[in-house]
Amino acid sequence: MRILQIAPPWFSVPPTGYGGTEQVVSALTEGLVALGHEVTLVAAGGSRTRAALWATSRQPPSTLLGDTAVELAHVLQGHRRREEFDVIHDHTLTGASLGAMPGGPPVVHTLHGPWTSVTEALYRQVADRVHLVAISRDQAGRAPPGIVLAGVVHNGIDVESYPFVLTKGDHLAFVGRADPEKGPEVAIEVARQLGRKLVMAVKVNEPGEHDYFSDVLEPRLGDADVEIVRVTSHAEKVALLGSAAAVLFPIRWDEPFGLVPLEANACGTPVVAFARGAVPEVVEDGRTGRLVAPDDLDAFCRAVERVDELHPRDCRANARTRFDSPLMVERYVQIYEQAIGTRARQTDPVRLQVTPT
């Protein structure tokens, strides 16, 4: 197949630090190339791929994240030559609307973000012409009535690129945005109550993240043993995840799919998390981590104290057998083939039911 992948414009593919969607797009693109497909990737400058690359910027416009004009100009770069492809896979937000326009190949669109009133209004307009794919069963179950999905495909990672670490340190780790949704202040409080060292890789990029870091996180740092580190490469991130006794994931929202628990497990590290959103689909309670009732801080602390009962090899096995990138690639190929067949028959999109393992 001739496949056009359109990544978001904000970070390089793969990302050097933050960028979960870009990481997924990279794994998917490289996996498709390995299968022999002709793949073209539209992405920010600095991206690296074995596919043909159309870079839409010299450097990723990360400080403009969310600017509609920037994203639309990026997406249009790919759609200007859309007739050259059998299928387009769009990972942006504005790309869904372009994909619904008449003509061109079928468009598969992955729902990387949560359902909101704004996205609901958009997807109602395009759902009969664009093949919408959810990234978790939880996200699919939250789809508004009348919006039918093409299927569910869990995000995947290249597990081999995550070194397995059998011997752990005593410190805890947190990786995420400076945002109340991610609960970094909860991680700090857990470390304080337990008297444990916490190493945090906190993304501070947008204005709201800067405000949250200075107003909420900084005042708490003096009361706990916390080290803030800057992660600028995949190697630095996996070193942090792999060496920790546990990775804390105290999310305070129903996240469609968080990559951090999966990445931690790939390194052999158990996860302690609030059981919200798609987390129970990723973390196997009592085997690869501990799931805690949302916002129960005392239970979270008790769960951290019990992670030494879990074995790193079970964590690694869960990541390899359920979330390795070839599984994700295979499922998307199924959806591409069905989308192409549907367009050839000139019928409404057939909605696949791809059930993750």
C-alpha positions in Angstrom: 0.0 0.0 0.0 1.0 3.6 -0.5 0.3 5.2 2.9 0.5 8.8 3.9 1.1 9.3 7.7 0.4 12.8 9.0 1.9 13.5 12.4 1.1 16.5 14.5 3.5 19.4 13.8 4.6 20.2 17.3 7.4 17.8 18.0 9.8 15.8 15.9 9.1 12.1 15.0 10.3 10.4 17.1 10.4 13.0 19.8 13.6 13.8 21.7 11.7 14.3 24.9 8.0 14.8 25.4 5.7 13.6 22.6 3.5 10.5 23.1 1.6 10.8 19.9 4.8 11.4 17.9 6.3 8.3 19.5 3.4 6.2 18.4 3.5 7.6 14.9 7.2 6.8 14.7 6.7 3.2 15.8 3.8 2.8 13.4 5.6 4.3 10.4 8.8 2.3 10.9 6.7 -0.9 11.3 4.8 -0.2 8.1 8.1 0.4 6.2 9.5 -2.9 7.6 6.5 -4.7 6.1 7.3 -3.4 2.7 4.6 -0.6 2.4 5.4 2.6 0.6 5.1 5.2 3.4 5.4 8.9 3.4 5.5 10.8 6.7 4.5 14.5 7.0 6.2 15.7 10.2 8.1 18.5 11.9 11.7 19.4 11.1 14.2 17.2 12.8 12.2 14.1 12.3 14.0 10.8 11.5 12.4 7.9 9.5 13.1 5.2 7.0 9.9 6.4 5.2 9.9 9.3 2.7 9.8 12.5 4.8 8.0 15.7 4.1 9.2 18.1 6.8 6.9 21.1 7.2 9.3 23.2 9.4 13.0 23.6 10.1 12.4 23.2 13.8 9.3 21.9 15.6 7.1 24.9 16.5 6.6 23.5 20.1 6.0 26.9 21.6 3.0 27.4 19.3 1.4 24.1 20.4 -2.3 24.3 19.7 -2.2 27.1 17.1 -4.8 26.1 14.5 -3.2 28.0 11.7 0.1 26.2 12.2 -1.5 22.8 12.3 -3.7 23.5 9.3 -0.8 24.6 7.1 1.1 21.5 8.2 -1.8 19.2 7.3 -2.4 20.9 3.9 1.2 20.0 2.9 0.1 16.3 2.8 -3.3 16.8 1.3 -2.0 18.8 -1.6 -0.6 15.4 -3.0 -3.2 13.1 -1.5 -4.1 11.5 -4.9 -0.7 9.7 -4.8 -1.7 7.5 -1.9 -4.0 4.6 -1.3 -4.9 5.7 2.2 -4.1 8.6 4.5 -3.7 8.1 8.3 -4.1 11.4 10.1 -3.0 12.0 13.7 -3.8 15.7 14.0 -7.1 17.4 14.9 -7.8 19.6 11.9 -6.9 16.8 9.6 -10.2 15.1 10.3 -12.1 17.9 8.7 -9.9 17.9 5.6 -10.3 14.1 5.4 -14.0 14.5 5.1 -13.8 16.6 1.9 -14.9 14.9 -1.3 -12.3 13.1 -3.4 -9.0 11.6 -2.6 -8.2 8.3 -0.8 -9.9 7.1 2.4 -8.8 8.8 5.6 -8.2 6.9 8.9 -8.1 9.3 11.9 -6.8 8.2 15.3 -8.5 9.9 18.3 -5.4 10.8 20.3 -7.3 13.2 22.6 -10.3 13.0 24.9 -13.9 13.6 24.1 -14.9 17.2 24.6 -17.9 19.2 23.4 -15.6 20.7 20.7 -14.3 17.4 19.4 -17.8 15.8 19.5 -19.1 18.6 17.3 -16.2 18.0 14.8 -16.5 14.2 14.7 -20.2 14.3 14.2 -19.6 16.1 11.0 -17.0 13.7 9.7 -17.8 10.3 11.2 -19.6 9.1 8.1 -16.7 9.9 5.8 -13.6 9.4 8.0 -12.6 6.1 9.7 -12.3 7.1 13.3 -10.1 4.8 15.5 -10.1 4.9 19.4 -6.9 4.1 21.3 -8.6 2.3 24.2 -11.8 0.6 25.0 -12.4 3.2 27.7 -12.2 6.0 25.1 -14.4 4.0 22.7 -17.0 3.5 25.5 -17.2 7.3 26.0 -18.0 8.0 22.3 -21.1 10.2 22.1 -24.2 8.5 20.8 -24.4 8.4 17.1 -20.6 8.5 16.5 -19.6 5.1 15.2 -16.0 4.1 15.4 -13.9 2.0 12.9 -12.3 0.1 15.8 -10.0 0.2 18.8 -6.2 -0.1 18.5 -4.1 0.2 21.6 -1.0 2.4 21.2 2.2 0.3 20.9 5.9 0.9 21.4 9.1 -0.8 20.1 9.7 -2.8 23.2 13.2 -3.8 22.1 14.2 -0.1 22.3 13.5 -0.1 26.0 16.4 -1.8 28.0 15.2 -4.3 30.5 16.5 -3.5 34.0 16.3 -6.3 36.5 17.9 -4.6 39.5 16.1 -1.5 40.7 17.1 1.4 42.9 15.1 2.6 45.9 13.9 5.9 44.3 10.5 6.6 42.7 10.0 8.2 39.3 7.4 10.5 37.7 7.3 11.4 34.0 4.6 13.8 32.8 3.4 17.4 32.2 3.2 20.1 34.8 -0.5 19.9 34.8 -3.1 19.0 37.5 -4.4 16.2 35.2 -1.1 14.3 35.6 -1.0 14.8 39.4 2.7 15.7 39.8 1.8 17.3 43.2 0.4 14.0 44.3 3.6 12.2 43.4 5.5 14.8 45.5 3.2 14.2 48.5 3.5 10.4 48.2 7.3 10.8 48.3 7.1 13.1 51.3 4.8 10.8 53.3 7.0 7.8 52.6 10.3 9.5 53.0 11.4 8.2 49.6 13.4 10.1 46.9 11.4 11.1 43.9 13.0 11.8 40.5 10.7 13.8 38.3 10.9 14.5 34.5 8.3 17.3 34.2 7.4 18.9 30.9 7.2 22.6 31.3 6.6 24.2 27.9 3.2 26.0 27.6 2.4 29.1 29.7 -0.1 27.1 31.8 2.6 24.5 32.6 5.0 27.3 33.7 2.4 28.8 35.9 1.5 25.4 37.4 5.1 24.6 38.1 5.9 27.9 39.8 2.5 28.2 41.7 1.9 24.6 42.7 5.0 22.4 42.4 7.8 24.6 43.5 6.4 25.5 46.9 6.2 21.7 47.6 9.7 20.8 46.6 11.3 22.0 49.9 9.3 19.5 52.0 10.3 16.4 50.1 13.4 14.7 48.6 12.7 15.6 45.0 15.1 15.8 42.1 13.9 17.5 38.9 15.6 16.3 35.8 15.4 17.4 32.1 14.8 14.5 29.7 16.0 15.4 26.2 16.5 11.9 24.7 14.9 8.5 24.7 18.0 7.1 26.4 17.6 9.5 29.3 13.9 8.7 29.7 14.4 4.9 29.7 17.3 5.3 32.1 15.0 7.1 34.5 12.1 4.6 34.1 14.3 1.5 34.3 16.2 2.4 37.4 13.3 3.3 39.6 11.7 1.0 42.2 8.3 2.2 40.8 6.9 4.7 38.5 4.1 6.9 39.9 1.1 7.6 37.6 -1.4 9.5 39.8 -3.6 10.9 37.0 -6.6 12.9 37.9 -8.5 12.6 34.6 -9.8 9.8 32.4 -6.8 9.7 30.0 -7.6 7.9 26.8 -4.2 6.1 26.8 -1.1 7.0 28.8 2.2 5.7 27.4 4.2 6.1 30.6 2.9 3.0 32.3 3.6 0.9 29.2 7.1 2.3 28.9 7.8 1.7 32.5 6.6 -1.9 32.2 8.8 -2.4 29.1 11.8 -1.5 31.3 10.7 -4.0 33.9 9.4 -1.3 36.3 6.1 -1.7 38.1 3.6 1.2 38.1 1.4 2.6 40.8 -1.6 4.5 39.4 -5.0 5.8 40.0 -7.4 3.5 38.1 -8.8 6.0 35.7 -9.3 6.1 32.0 -7.4 3.4 30.1 -5.0 2.7 32.9 -6.7 -0.6 33.8 -6.3 -1.7 30.2 -2.5 -1.3 30.4 -1.5 -2.0 34.0 -2.4 -5.5 35.3 -3.1 -5.0 39.0 -1.1 -7.3 41.2 1.2 -8.4 38.4 2.7 -5.3 36.6 1.6 -2.6 39.0 -0.9 -1.5 41.6 -4.2 0.1 40.8 -5.7 2.4 43.4 -9.1 4.0 43.7 -9.0 7.6 42.3 -7.7 10.2 44.7 -7.1 7.8 47.5 -3.8 9.1 48.7 -3.4 6.7 51.6 -4.1 3.7 49.5 -1.6 5.0 46.9 1.1 5.2 49.5 0.4 1.7 50.7 0.5 0.4 47.2 4.0 2.0 46.6 5.2 0.1 49.7 4.1 -3.2 48.1 5.7 -2.9 44.7 8.7 -5.1 45.7 6.2 -8.0 45.6 6.0 -7.6 41.8 8.6 -9.1 39.4 10.3 -7.0 36.6 10.1 -10.0 34.2 6.2 -10.0 34.5 6.2 -6.2 33.7 8.4 -6.8 30.6 6.3 -9.7 29.4 3.1 -7.7 29.6 4.6 -5.0 27.4 6.0 -7.4 24.9 2.9 -9.7 24.5 0.2 -7.1 24.5 1.7 -3.7 23.3 4.7 -4.4 21.1 4.5 -2.2 18.0 4.1 -5.0 15.5 0.7 -5.8 17.0 -0.4 -2.2 16.6 0.9 -2.1 13.0 -1.0 -5.3 12.2 -4.3 -3.9 13.5 -3.9 -0.7 11.5 -3.1 -2.5 8.3 -6.5 -4.3 8.8 -8.2 -1.0 9.1 -6.4 0.5 6.1 -7.4 -2.5 3.9 -11.0 -2.3 5.0 -11.0 1.5 4.3 -9.6 1.0 0.9 -12.1 -1.7 0.1 -14.9 0.4 1.2 -13.9 3.3 -1.0 -13.5 1.0 -4.0 -17.1 -0.2 -3.5 -18.3 3.4 -3.1 -20.3 2.6 0.1 -20.4 4.1 3.5 -17.4 3.2 5.7 -17.5 -0.2 7.2 -16.8 -0.1 10.9 -14.3 -2.6 12.0 -14.3 -4.0 15.5 -10.6 -4.5 16.3 -10.4 -5.8 19.9 -7.1 -5.4 21.7 -5.7 -8.3 23.6 
